[in-house]
Amino acid sequence: MAINCFRYLGFHSFEQVDQLTIAQYEVMMEALELRMLDQDLHEHRQAFLNFAVQAEKKAGKGKTKPVYRRFKQFFDYDSELEKLKNRRKGKKSRFSGIGKLLQKGR
């Protein structure tokens, strides 16, 4: 347990390890495993995108040309940002009504 705390969880002293309960340790280790899985997903997605960006299509007899000639064709950041903003505008925050409730209580 102590070795994992020092190796993976960033602990620097045995005092920190001694103050940790088994339940806390298990939660922290599960969080670490999920973080590592997220990192694996990121790496595999990156590998897939590296492959996809090199795609070519036929351009005549025995010739090919890149499917994506410009980065914006492959990933349009501005368009994705706009979609995200629009999706957030339509969604009400779960805290949106708290201000009204607090004012009523005064």
Residue pairs with C-beta under 8 A, 6 or more apart in sequence:
1 17
1 25
2 11
2 14
2 17
4 29
5 11
5 16
5 17
5 20
5 25
6 12
6 17
8 29
8 32
9 28
9 29
9 32
11 17
20 28
52 74
53 68
53 74
54 66
55 66
55 67
55 68
56 64
56 65
56 66
56 67
57 64
57 65
57 67
58 64
59 65
68 74
